[in-house]
């Protein structure tokens, strides 16, 4: 296993992590921005007003995109296990 192999695997892992986290983070960001804008306009400063919609939105995203996220993770793991004999050769 060379340094290039290690860097390639690390890069693939980080890209997969970013790809899987992106939908959740983007939805949370948009919901947070909308709620903050609503709070600024109405001057209502309630902590649960920001927390509850984000939790609900993240749950919906996980329900909608969870199958895709799991299939991406399984595909990456299968590819990693398929490459394992080649990576362990001296």
Secondary structure, 3 states (H helix, E strand, C coil): CCHHHHHHHHHHHHHHHHHHHHHHHHHHHHHHHHHHHHHHHHCCCCHHHHHHHHHHHHHHHHHHHHHHHHHHHHHHHHHHHHHHHHHHCC
